Amino acid sequence: MTKENVRIVMDEVEINRALNRIAHEIIEANKGAHDLLLVGIMNRGVPLAKRIAKIIDKTERLTVPAGALDVSLYRDDLSKKGEYITVRKSEIPFSVDDKVVILVDDVIFAGRTVRAALDGLKDYGRAAKVQLVALVDRGHRELPIHPNYTGKVIPTAKKEEVKVEVLEIDGADRVYIKS
């Protein structure tokens, strides 16, 4: 990674500020935290979901469960990726029936990962409502999917890559664009 082709667009402070704002928007939109569940889309959506859950827990003095969903087998590009996918174990140790499920992902782009997550989520029951958090919305949607809560909208060119790094996986919190 050279400095010439990398532009940092969110640092640790900005990410934490965005997650705090998102957590409070979730509480406000749902009139509290009762019947809320957070489900992070693997990989980096999982630690983001856990962080949002902790903020909600602290604010509302109510434990909000957080789980992890692997969407690998629900992707519509499975035939293209084939043997190159790695299937991991989803961890949703709670019922989603009649709950408000907040799906959390790091970046929303075409919308196909979220569509896969919606397909995967139905294997765990029938949620009363599903809402979507994206730390970064970079545009270029191919499906009619839009996040309810967004950390930052970052217009990008299709050829650019938006990378999110989180402390729990990468050792640092930052979002950068690589061209």
TIRO-2110 file (N, C-alpha, C; in Angstrom, 1 decimal):
// TIRO-2110
0.8, -1.2, 0.0, N, 1, A
0.0, 0.0, 0.0, CA, 1, A
0.9, 1.2, 0.0, C, 1, A
0.9, 2.0, -1.1, N, 2, A
1.6, 3.2, -1.2, CA, 2, A
0.8, 4.4, -0.9, C, 2, A
1.4, 5.5, -0.4, N, 3, A
0.6, 6.7, -0.1, CA, 3, A
-0.1, 7.3, -1.3, C, 3, A
0.5, 7.1, -2.5, N, 4, A
-0.1, 7.7, -3.7, CA, 4, A
-1.4, 7.2, -4.0, C, 4, A
-1.7, 5.9, -3.7, N, 5, A
-3.0, 5.4, -4.2, CA, 5, A
-3.9, 5.1, -3.0, C, 5, A
-3.7, 5.6, -1.8, N, 6, A
-4.5, 5.4, -0.6, CA, 6, A
-4.9, 6.7, 0.0, C, 6, A
-6.2, 6.8, 0.3, N, 7, A
-6.7, 8.0, 0.9, CA, 7, A
-7.6, 7.6, 2.1, C, 7, A
-7.2, 8.0, 3.3, N, 8, A
-7.9, 7.6, 4.5, CA, 8, A
-9.1, 8.6, 4.6, C, 8, A
-10.3, 8.0, 4.8, N, 9, A
-11.5, 8.8, 4.8, CA, 9, A
-12.2, 8.8, 6.1, C, 9, A
-11.9, 7.8, 7.0, N, 10, A
-12.4, 7.8, 8.4, CA, 10, A
-11.3, 7.2, 9.3, C, 10, A
-11.0, 7.9, 10.4, N, 11, A
-10.1, 7.4, 11.4, CA, 11, A
-10.8, 6.8, 12.6, C, 11, A
-10.1, 6.4, 13.6, N, 12, A
-10.7, 5.8, 14.8, CA, 12, A
-11.7, 6.7, 15.4, C, 12, A
-11.4, 8.0, 15.6, N, 13, A
-12.4, 8.9, 16.2, CA, 13, A
-13.6, 9.0, 15.4, C, 13, A
-13.5, 9.1, 14.1, N, 14, A
-14.7, 9.3, 13.2, CA, 14, A
-15.5, 8.0, 13.2, C, 14, A
-14.9, 6.9, 13.2, N, 15, A
-15.6, 5.6, 13.3, CA, 15, A
-16.4, 5.5, 14.6, C, 15, A
-15.8, 5.8, 15.7, N, 16, A
-16.5, 5.7, 17.0, CA, 16, A
-17.6, 6.7, 17.0, C, 16, A
-17.4, 7.9, 16.5, N, 17, A
-18.5, 8.9, 16.5, CA, 17, A
-19.6, 8.4, 15.7, C, 17, A
-19.4, 7.8, 14.5, N, 18, A
-20.4, 7.3, 13.6, CA, 18, A
-21.2, 6.2, 14.3, C, 18, A
-20.5, 5.3, 15.0, N, 19, A
-21.1, 4.1, 15.6, CA, 19, A
-22.0, 4.6, 16.8, C, 19, A
-21.5, 5.6, 17.5, N, 20, A
-22.4, 6.2, 18.6, CA, 20, A
-23.6, 6.8, 18.1, C, 20, A
-23.5, 7.6, 17.0, N, 21, A
-24.7, 8.2, 16.4, CA, 21, A
-25.6, 7.2, 15.8, C, 21, A
-25.1, 6.2, 15.2, N, 22, A
-26.0, 5.1, 14.7, CA, 22, A
-26.7, 4.4, 15.8, C, 22, A
-26.0, 4.1, 16.9, N, 23, A
-26.7, 3.4, 18.0, CA, 23, A
-27.8, 4.3, 18.5, C, 23, A
-27.6, 5.6, 18.7, N, 24, A
-28.7, 6.5, 19.2, CA, 24, A
-29.8, 6.6, 18.2, C, 24, A
-29.5, 6.6, 16.9, N, 25, A
-30.6, 6.6, 15.8, CA, 25, A
-31.4, 5.3, 15.9, C, 25, A
-30.8, 4.2, 16.1, N, 26, A
-31.5, 2.9, 16.2, CA, 26, A
-32.5, 3.0, 17.4, C, 26, A
-32.0, 3.5, 18.5, N, 27, A
-32.8, 3.6, 19.7, CA, 27, A
-34.0, 4.5, 19.5, C, 27, A
-33.7, 5.6, 18.9, N, 28, A
-34.8, 6.6, 18.6, CA, 28, A
-35.8, 6.1, 17.6, C, 28, A
-35.4, 5.5, 16.5, N, 29, A
-36.3, 5.0, 15.5, CA, 29, A
-37.1, 3.8, 16.0, C, 29, A
-36.6, 3.1, 16.9, N, 30, A
-37.3, 1.9, 17.4, CA, 30, A
-38.0, 2.1, 18.8, C, 30, A
-38.0, 3.4, 19.2, N, 31, A
-38.6, 3.8, 20.5, CA, 31, A
-38.1, 2.9, 21.7, C, 31, A
-36.7, 2.8, 21.7, N, 32, A
-36.1, 2.0, 22.7, CA, 32, A
-35.4, 0.8, 22.1, C, 32, A
-35.0, -0.1, 23.0, N, 33, A
-34.2, -1.2, 22.5, CA, 33, A
-34.8, -2.6, 22.8, C, 33, A
-36.1, -2.5, 23.2, N, 34, A
-36.8, -3.8, 23.4, CA, 34, A
-37.0, -4.5, 22.1, C, 34, A
-36.8, -5.8, 22.1, N, 35, A
-37.0, -6.6, 20.9, CA, 35, A
-36.0, -6.4, 19.8, C, 35, A
-34.9, -5.7, 20.1, N, 36, A
-33.8, -5.5, 19.1, CA, 36, A
-32.8, -6.6, 19.2, C, 36, A
-32.3, -7.0, 18.0, N, 37, A
-31.2, -8.0, 17.9, CA, 37, A
-30.3, -7.4, 16.8, C, 37, A
-29.0, -7.5, 17.1, N, 38, A
-28.0, -7.0, 16.0, CA, 38, A
-27.3, -8.3, 15.5, C, 38, A
-27.2, -8.3, 14.1, N, 39, A
-26.5, -9.4, 13.4, CA, 39, A
-25.5, -8.8, 12.5, C, 39, A
-24.3, -9.1, 12.8, N, 40, A
-23.2, -8.6, 11.9, CA, 40, A
-23.0, -9.5, 10.8, C, 40, A
-22.7, -9.0, 9.6, N, 41, A
-22.4, -9.8, 8.4, CA, 41, A
-20.9, -10.0, 8.4, C, 41, A
-20.5, -11.2, 8.4, N, 42, A
-19.1, -11.6, 8.5, CA, 42, A
-18.3, -11.0, 7.3, C, 42, A
-17.2, -10.4, 7.5, N, 43, A
-16.4, -10.5, 8.6, CA, 43, A
-16.5, -9.2, 9.5, C, 43, A
-16.3, -8.0, 8.9, N, 44, A
-16.1, -6.8, 9.7, CA, 44, A
-17.4, -6.3, 10.2, C, 44, A
-18.6, -6.7, 9.7, N, 45, A
-19.8, -6.3, 10.3, CA, 45, A
-20.0, -6.8, 11.7, C, 45, A
-19.4, -8.0, 12.0, N, 46, A
-19.6, -8.6, 13.3, CA, 46, A
-19.0, -7.7, 14.5, C, 46, A
-17.7, -7.2, 14.4, N, 47, A
-17.3, -6.4, 15.5, CA, 47, A
-18.0, -5.0, 15.6, C, 47, A
-18.5, -4.5, 14.4, N, 48, A
-19.2, -3.3, 14.4, CA, 48, A
-20.6, -3.5, 15.1, C, 48, A
-21.2, -4.7, 14.8, N, 49, A
-22.5, -5.0, 15.5, CA, 49, A
-22.3, -5.1, 17.0, C, 49, A
-21.3, -5.7, 17.4, N, 50, A
-21.0, -5.9, 18.8, CA, 50, A
-20.7, -4.5, 19.5, C, 50, A
-20.0, -3.6, 18.8, N, 51, A
-19.8, -2.3, 19.4, CA, 51, A
-21.1, -1.5, 19.5, C, 51, A
-21.9, -1.6, 18.5, N, 52, A
-23.2, -0.9, 18.5, CA, 52, A
-24.1, -1.4, 19.7, C, 52, A
-24.1, -2.8, 19.8, N, 53, A
-24.8, -3.4, 20.9, CA, 53, A
-24.4, -2.9, 22.2, C, 53, A
-23.1, -2.8, 22.4, N, 54, A
-22.5, -2.3, 23.7, CA, 54, A
-23.0, -0.8, 24.0, C, 54, A
-23.0, 0.0, 23.0, N, 55, A
-23.4, 1.4, 23.1, CA, 55, A
-24.9, 1.4, 23.5, C, 55, A
-25.7, 0.6, 22.8, N, 56, A
-27.1, 0.5, 23.2, CA, 56, A
-27.3, 0.0, 24.6, C, 56, A
-26.6, -1.1, 24.9, N, 57, A
-26.6, -1.6, 26.3, CA, 57, A
-26.4, -0.5, 27.3, C, 57, A
-25.3, 0.2, 27.1, N, 58, A
-24.9, 1.2, 28.1, CA, 58, A
-26.0, 2.4, 28.2, C, 58, A
-26.5, 2.8, 27.0, N, 59, A
-27.5, 3.9, 27.0, CA, 59, A
-28.8, 3.5, 27.6, C, 59, A
-29.3, 2.3, 27.2, N, 60, A
-30.6, 1.9, 27.6, CA, 60, A
-30.7, 1.0, 28.8, C, 60, A
-29.5, 0.6, 29.3, N, 61, A
-29.4, -0.4, 30.4, CA, 61, A
-30.2, -1.6, 30.2, C, 61, A
-30.0, -2.1, 28.9, N, 62, A
-30.7, -3.3, 28.5, CA, 62, A
-29.8, -4.1, 27.5, C, 62, A
-29.6, -5.4, 27.8, N, 63, A
-28.7, -6.2, 26.9, CA, 63, A
-29.4, -6.5, 25.6, C, 63, A
-28.7, -6.1, 24.5, N, 64, A
-29.1, -6.3, 23.2, CA, 64, A
-28.2, -7.4, 22.6, C, 64, A
-28.8, -8.6, 22.3, N, 65, A
-27.9, -9.7, 21.7, CA, 65, A
-27.3, -9.3, 20.4, C, 65, A
-26.1, -9.8, 20.2, N, 66, A
-25.4, -9.6, 18.9, CA, 66, A
-24.9, -10.9, 18.4, C, 66, A
-25.2, -11.2, 17.1, N, 67, A
-24.8, -12.4, 16.5, CA, 67, A
-24.0, -12.1, 15.2, C, 67, A
-23.6, -13.2, 14.5, N, 68, A
-22.8, -13.2, 13.3, CA, 68, A
-23.4, -14.1, 12.2, C, 68, A
-23.4, -13.5, 11.0, N, 69, A
-24.0, -14.3, 9.9, CA, 69, A
-23.0, -14.4, 8.8, C, 69, A
-22.8, -15.6, 8.3, N, 70, A
-22.0, -15.9, 7.2, CA, 70, A
-22.9, -16.0, 6.0, C, 70, A
-22.7, -15.2, 5.0, N, 71, A
-23.6, -15.2, 3.8, CA, 71, A
-23.0, -15.9, 2.6, C, 71, A
-21.9, -16.6, 2.8, N, 72, A
-21.2, -17.2, 1.6, CA, 72, A
-22.0, -18.1, 0.8, C, 72, A
-22.8, -18.9, 1.4, N, 73, A
-23.6, -19.9, 0.6, CA, 73, A
-24.9, -19.3, 0.0, C, 73, A
-25.2, -18.0, 0.4, N, 74, A
-26.4, -17.3, -0.1, CA, 74, A
-26.1, -16.3, -1.2, C, 74, A
-24.8, -16.2, -1.6, N, 75, A
-24.4, -15.2, -2.6, CA, 75, A
-24.9, -15.7, -4.0, C, 75, A
-25.2, -14.7, -4.8, N, 76, A
-25.6, -15.0, -6.2, CA, 76, A
-24.4, -15.1, -7.1, C, 76, A
-23.2, -14.9, -6.6, N, 77, A
-22.0, -15.2, -7.4, CA, 77, A
-21.2, -16.4, -7.0, C, 77, A
-21.9, -17.3, -6.3, N, 78, A
-21.3, -18.6, -5.9, CA, 78, A
-20.7, -19.4, -7.0, C, 78, A
-21.4, -19.4, -8.1, N, 79, A
-20.9, -20.2, -9.3, CA, 79, A
-19.6, -19.6, -9.8, C, 79, A
-19.4, -18.3, -9.7, N, 80, A
-18.2, -17.7, -10.1, CA, 80, A
-17.1, -17.9, -9.2, C, 80, A
-17.4, -17.8, -7.9, N, 81, A
-16.3, -18.0, -6.9, CA, 81, A
-16.0, -19.4, -6.6, C, 81, A
-17.0, -20.3, -6.6, N, 82, A
-16.9, -21.7, -6.5, CA, 82, A
-16.0, -22.2, -5.3, C, 82, A
-14.9, -22.8, -5.7, N, 83, A
-14.1, -23.4, -4.7, CA, 83, A
-13.3, -22.4, -3.9, C, 83, A
-13.3, -21.1, -4.3, N, 84, A
-12.6, -20.1, -3.6, CA, 84, A
-13.3, -19.5, -2.4, C, 84, A
-14.5, -19.9, -2.1, N, 85, A
-15.2, -19.3, -0.9, CA, 85, A
-14.8, -20.1, 0.3, C, 85, A
-14.8, -19.4, 1.4, N, 86, A
-14.6, -20.0, 2.7, CA, 86, A
-15.9, -19.9, 3.5, C, 86, A
-16.5, -21.0, 3.9, N, 87, A
-17.7, -21.0, 4.6, CA, 87, A
-17.4, -21.0, 6.1, C, 87, A
-17.9, -20.1, 6.9, N, 88, A
-17.7, -20.0, 8.3, CA, 88, A
-19.0, -20.3, 9.0, C, 88, A
-19.0, -20.5, 10.3, N, 89, A
-20.2, -20.9, 11.0, CA, 89, A
-20.8, -19.6, 11.5, C, 89, A
-22.1, -19.4, 11.1, N, 90, A
-22.9, -18.3, 11.7, CA, 90, A
-23.1, -18.5, 13.2, C, 90, A
-23.2, -17.5, 13.9, N, 91, A
-23.5, -17.6, 15.3, CA, 91, A
-24.7, -16.7, 15.7, C, 91, A
-25.8, -17.3, 15.6, N, 92, A
-27.1, -16.6, 16.0, CA, 92, A
-27.8, -17.4, 17.0, C, 92, A
-27.3, -17.3, 18.3, N, 93, A
-27.8, -18.2, 19.3, CA, 93, A
-29.1, -17.7, 19.9, C, 93, A
-30.0, -17.1, 19.2, N, 94, A
-31.2, -16.5, 19.7, CA, 94, A
-32.2, -16.6, 18.6, C, 94, A
-33.5, -16.6, 18.9, N, 95, A
-34.6, -16.6, 18.0, CA, 95, A
-34.8, -15.2, 17.4, C, 95, A
-34.9, -15.1, 16.1, N, 96, A
-35.2, -13.8, 15.4, CA, 96, A
-36.7, -13.6, 15.3, C, 96, A
-37.5, -14.6, 15.6, N, 97, A
-39.0, -14.5, 15.5, CA, 97, A
-39.5, -13.3, 16.2, C, 97, A
-40.3, -12.5, 15.4, N, 98, A
-41.0, -11.3, 16.0, CA, 98, A
-40.1, -10.3, 16.6, C, 98, A
-38.8, -10.3, 16.2, N, 99, A
-37.9, -9.3, 16.7, CA, 99, A
-37.5, -8.3, 15.6, C, 99, A
-36.9, -7.2, 16.0, N, 100, A
-36.4, -6.2, 15.1, CA, 100, A
-34.9, -6.6, 14.9, C, 100, A
-34.6, -7.0, 13.7, N, 101, A
-33.2, -7.5, 13.5, CA, 101, A
-32.5, -6.3, 12.8, C, 101, A
-31.4, -5.9, 13.3, N, 102, A
-30.5, -4.9, 12.7, CA, 102, A
-29.3, -5.6, 12.1, C, 102, A
-29.3, -5.7, 10.8, N, 103, A
-28.2, -6.2, 10.0, CA, 103, A
-27.1, -5.2, 10.0, C, 103, A
-25.8, -5.6, 10.2, N, 104, A
-24.7, -4.6, 10.2, CA, 104, A
-23.7, -5.1, 9.3, C, 104, A
-23.3, -4.2, 8.4, N, 105, A
-22.2, -4.5, 7.4, CA, 105, A
-21.2, -3.3, 7.4, C, 105, A
-20.0, -3.5, 7.0, N, 106, A
-19.0, -2.4, 7.0, CA, 106, A
-19.2, -1.5, 5.8, C, 106, A
-19.4, -2.1, 4.6, N, 107, A
-19.6, -1.3, 3.4, CA, 107, A
-20.7, -1.8, 2.6, C, 107, A
-21.6, -0.9, 2.1, N, 108, A
-22.6, -1.3, 1.1, CA, 108, A
-22.2, -0.7, -0.2, C, 108, A
-22.3, -1.6, -1.2, N, 109, A
-21.9, -1.3, -2.6, CA, 109, A
-23.0, -1.6, -3.5, C, 109, A
-23.0, -2.8, -4.1, N, 110, A
-24.0, -3.2, -5.1, CA, 110, A
-25.3, -3.6, -4.4, C, 110, A
-25.3, -4.0, -3.1, N, 111, A
-26.4, -4.5, -2.4, CA, 111, A
-26.6, -6.0, -2.4, C, 111, A
-25.7, -6.7, -3.1, N, 112, A
-25.8, -8.1, -3.2, CA, 112, A
-25.5, -8.9, -1.9, C, 112, A
-24.5, -8.4, -1.1, N, 113, A
-24.2, -9.0, 0.2, CA, 113, A
-25.4, -8.9, 1.1, C, 113, A
-26.1, -7.8, 1.1, N, 114, A
-27.2, -7.6, 2.0, CA, 114, A
-28.4, -8.5, 1.5, C, 114, A
-28.6, -8.6, 0.2, N, 115, A
-29.6, -9.6, -0.3, CA, 115, A
-29.3, -11.0, 0.2, C, 115, A
-28.0, -11.4, 0.1, N, 116, A
-27.6, -12.7, 0.6, CA, 116, A
-27.9, -12.8, 2.1, C, 116, A
-27.6, -11.7, 2.9, N, 117, A
-27.9, -11.8, 4.3, CA, 117, A
-29.4, -11.9, 4.6, C, 117, A
-30.2, -11.3, 3.8, N, 118, A
-31.7, -11.4, 4.0, CA, 118, A
-32.1, -12.9, 3.8, C, 118, A
-31.5, -13.5, 2.7, N, 119, A
-31.8, -14.9, 2.5, CA, 119, A
-31.3, -15.8, 3.6, C, 119, A
-30.1, -15.5, 4.1, N, 120, A
-29.6, -16.3, 5.2, CA, 120, A
-30.4, -16.1, 6.5, C, 120, A
-30.8, -14.9, 6.8, N, 121, A
-31.5, -14.6, 8.0, CA, 121, A
-32.8, -15.4, 8.1, C, 121, A
-33.5, -15.6, 7.0, N, 122, A
-34.8, -16.3, 7.1, CA, 122, A
-34.6, -17.7, 7.6, C, 122, A
-33.4, -18.3, 7.5, N, 123, A
-33.2, -19.6, 8.0, CA, 123, A
-33.3, -19.7, 9.6, C, 123, A
-33.2, -18.5, 10.2, N, 124, A
-33.3, -18.4, 11.6, CA, 124, A
-34.6, -17.9, 12.2, C, 124, A
-35.6, -17.8, 11.3, N, 125, A
-36.9, -17.4, 11.7, CA, 125, A
-37.5, -16.3, 10.9, C, 125, A
-38.6, -15.8, 11.4, N, 126, A
-39.3, -14.7, 10.7, CA, 126, A
-39.2, -13.4, 11.6, C, 126, A
-38.4, -12.5, 11.3, N, 127, A
-38.3, -11.2, 12.0, CA, 127, A
-39.5, -10.4, 11.8, C, 127, A
-39.8, -9.6, 12.8, N, 128, A
-40.9, -8.6, 12.7, CA, 128, A
-40.5, -7.5, 11.7, C, 128, A
-39.2, -7.2, 11.7, N, 129, A
-38.7, -6.1, 10.9, CA, 129, A
-37.2, -6.3, 10.7, C, 129, A
-36.7, -5.9, 9.6, N, 130, A
-35.2, -6.0, 9.4, CA, 130, A
-34.8, -4.6, 9.0, C, 130, A
-33.8, -4.1, 9.7, N, 131, A
-33.2, -2.8, 9.3, CA, 131, A
-31.7, -3.0, 9.0, C, 131, A
-31.1, -2.0, 8.3, N, 132, A
-29.7, -2.2, 7.9, CA, 132, A
-28.9, -1.0, 8.3, C, 132, A
-27.7, -1.4, 8.8, N, 133, A
-26.6, -0.4, 9.2, CA, 133, A
-25.5, -0.7, 8.2, C, 133, A
-24.9, 0.4, 7.6, N, 134, A
-23.7, 0.3, 6.9, CA, 134, A
-22.8, 1.4, 7.4, C, 134, A
-21.6, 1.0, 7.8, N, 135, A
-20.6, 2.0, 8.2, CA, 135, A
-20.3, 3.0, 7.1, C, 135, A
-20.2, 2.4, 5.9, N, 136, A
-19.9, 3.2, 4.7, CA, 136, A
-20.8, 2.9, 3.6, C, 136, A
-21.4, 3.9, 3.0, N, 137, A
-22.3, 3.7, 1.8, CA, 137, A
-21.5, 4.3, 0.6, C, 137, A
-21.0, 3.5, -0.3, N, 138, A
-20.2, 4.0, -1.4, CA, 138, A
-21.0, 4.1, -2.7, C, 138, A
-22.3, 3.9, -2.7, N, 139, A
-23.1, 4.0, -3.9, CA, 139, A
-23.0, 2.8, -4.8, C, 139, A
-23.4, 3.1, -6.1, N, 140, A
-23.3, 2.1, -7.2, CA, 140, A
-24.2, 0.9, -6.9, C, 140, A
-25.4, 1.1, -6.4, N, 141, A
-26.3, 0.0, -6.1, CA, 141, A
-26.8, -0.7, -7.3, C, 141, A
-26.9, -2.0, -7.3, N, 142, A
-27.4, -2.8, -8.4, CA, 142, A
-28.8, -3.4, -8.0, C, 142, A
-29.1, -3.4, -6.7, N, 143, A
-30.4, -3.8, -6.2, CA, 143, A
-31.0, -2.7, -5.4, C, 143, A
-32.4, -2.7, -5.3, N, 144, A
-33.0, -1.7, -4.5, CA, 144, A
-33.0, -1.8, -3.0, C, 144, A
-31.7, -1.7, -2.5, N, 145, A
-31.5, -1.9, -1.1, CA, 145, A
-30.8, -0.7, -0.6, C, 145, A
-31.3, -0.1, 0.5, N, 146, A
-30.7, 1.1, 1.1, CA, 146, A
-30.6, 1.0, 2.6, C, 146, A
-29.5, 1.4, 3.2, N, 147, A
-29.4, 1.3, 4.6, CA, 147, A
-30.3, 2.3, 5.4, C, 147, A
-30.8, 1.8, 6.5, N, 148, A
-31.6, 2.7, 7.4, CA, 148, A
-30.7, 3.6, 8.1, C, 148, A
-29.4, 3.1, 8.4, N, 149, A
-28.5, 3.9, 9.2, CA, 149, A
-27.1, 3.8, 8.5, C, 149, A
-26.5, 5.0, 8.3, N, 150, A
-25.2, 5.0, 7.6, CA, 150, A
-24.2, 5.9, 8.4, C, 150, A
-23.0, 5.3, 8.5, N, 151, A
-22.0, 6.1, 9.2, CA, 151, A
-21.5, 7.2, 8.3, C, 151, A
-21.2, 6.9, 7.1, N, 152, A
-20.7, 8.0, 6.2, CA, 152, A
-21.0, 7.6, 4.7, C, 152, A
-21.5, 8.5, 3.9, N, 153, A
-21.6, 8.3, 2.5, CA, 153, A
-20.4, 8.8, 1.8, C, 153, A
-19.7, 7.9, 1.1, N, 154, A
-18.5, 8.3, 0.4, CA, 154, A
-18.6, 8.0, -1.1, C, 154, A
-18.9, 9.0, -1.9, N, 155, A
-18.9, 8.8, -3.3, CA, 155, A
-17.6, 8.2, -3.9, C, 155, A
-17.7, 7.2, -4.7, N, 156, A
-16.5, 6.6, -5.2, CA, 156, A
-16.7, 6.3, -6.7, C, 156, A
-15.6, 6.0, -7.3, N, 157, A
-15.6, 5.5, -8.7, CA, 157, A
-15.7, 3.9, -8.5, C, 157, A
-16.4, 3.3, -9.5, N, 158, A
-16.5, 1.8, -9.4, CA, 158, A
-15.2, 1.1, -9.3, C, 158, A
-14.2, 1.6, -9.9, N, 159, A
-12.9, 0.9, -9.9, CA, 159, A
-12.1, 1.1, -8.6, C, 159, A
-12.5, 2.0, -7.8, N, 160, A
-11.9, 2.2, -6.5, CA, 160, A
-12.3, 1.1, -5.5, C, 160, A
-11.5, 0.8, -4.5, N, 161, A
-11.8, -0.1, -3.5, CA, 161, A
-11.9, 0.7, -2.2, C, 161, A
-13.0, 0.4, -1.4, N, 162, A
-13.2, 0.9, -0.1, CA, 162, A
-12.9, -0.2, 0.9, C, 162, A
-11.9, 0.1, 1.8, N, 163, A
-11.5, -0.9, 2.8, CA, 163, A
-11.8, -0.4, 4.2, C, 163, A
-12.4, -1.2, 5.0, N, 164, A
-12.6, -0.9, 6.4, CA, 164, A
-11.7, -1.8, 7.2, C, 164, A
-11.0, -1.3, 8.1, N, 165, A
-10.2, -2.0, 9.0, CA, 165, A
-10.8, -1.8, 10.4, C, 165, A
-10.9, -2.9, 11.2, N, 166, A
-11.4, -2.7, 12.6, CA, 166, A
-10.4, -3.3, 13.5, C, 166, A
-10.3, -2.7, 14.7, N, 167, A
-9.3, -3.1, 15.7, CA, 167, A
-9.3, -4.6, 16.0, C, 167, A
-10.5, -5.2, 16.1, N, 168, A
-10.6, -6.6, 16.5, CA, 168, A
-10.0, -7.6, 15.4, C, 168, A
-10.0, -7.2, 14.2, N, 169, A
-9.5, -8.1, 13.1, CA, 169, A
-8.2, -7.6, 12.6, C, 169, A
-8.1, -6.2, 12.4, N, 170, A
-6.9, -5.7, 11.7, CA, 170, A
-5.9, -5.0, 12.6, C, 170, A
-6.3, -4.7, 13.8, N, 171, A
-5.4, -4.1, 14.8, CA, 171, A
-5.5, -2.5, 14.7, C, 171, A
-6.4, -2.0, 13.9, N, 172, A
-6.6, -0.5, 13.8, CA, 172, A
-8.0, -0.3, 13.3, C, 172, A
-8.5, 0.9, 13.6, N, 173, A
-9.8, 1.3, 13.1, CA, 173, A
-9.5, 2.4, 12.0, C, 173, A
-9.9, 2.1, 10.8, N, 174, A
-9.8, 3.2, 9.7, CA, 174, A
-10.5, 2.7, 8.5, C, 174, A
-10.9, 3.7, 7.7, N, 175, A
-11.5, 3.4, 6.4, CA, 175, A
-10.7, 4.1, 5.4, C, 175, A
-10.3, 3.4, 4.3, N, 176, A
-9.6, 4.1, 3.3, CA, 176, A
-10.0, 3.7, 1.9, C, 176, A
-9.7, 4.5, 0.9, N, 177, A
-10.1, 4.3, -0.5, CA, 177, A
-8.7, 4.0, -1.2, C, 177, A
-8.7, 2.9, -1.9, N, 178, A
-7.5, 2.6, -2.7, CA, 178, A
-7.9, 2.7, -4.2, C, 178, A
-7.1, 3.5, -4.9, N, 179, A
-7.4, 3.6, -6.3, CA, 179, A
-6.4, 2.9, -7.2, C, 179, A
END
